[in-house]
């Protein structure tokens, strides 16, 4: 019996040492459903050491798991000693505040809730906070960077649309169905 208990304790301790990924769930008034965010810390993470952070935004129809399926996010967090934050931009938020959908205010969620919470929960080097994304997430990374450039060291985009004025009506964020554009 002692061997079984010791084995269970040992497995639990080893699991806690080797898994540096955390899952955060935000209940936000700014979003139509909870936002799940994965945070990958280096396995050697120590609260006393300030680390760079990169927010990675997923593409259209993706979710918070997309970046980890493209690359091994934990491996990169360990190798480069930084924190990777992968929020769920929902299916099609474009990381914007919708002018017609009061519960689709991703920009507000990001700046008012997610960003400050990451800085509060983790030891963040505020001089080295980056944002990047894929497709819709690339659009979101540039958009959020342009809105608040003082919060980021730089922004990147992989295949992201950058003509911000075109996306509102096309992707259902600007007008309600059947509403005239006024042209």
Secondary structure, DSSP 4 states (H G I P E B T S, - for coil): -HHHHHHHHHHHHHHHHH--EEEEEE--TTSSS-EEEEEE--TT--TTS-EEEEEEEPPTT--TTHHHHHS-HHHHHHHHT-EEEE---TTT-TTSB-SS-TT-BHHHHIIIIIHHHHHHHS-EEEEEEEEEEETHHHHHHHHHHHH-GGG-SEEEEES----GGGHHHHTTSSS-TT-----
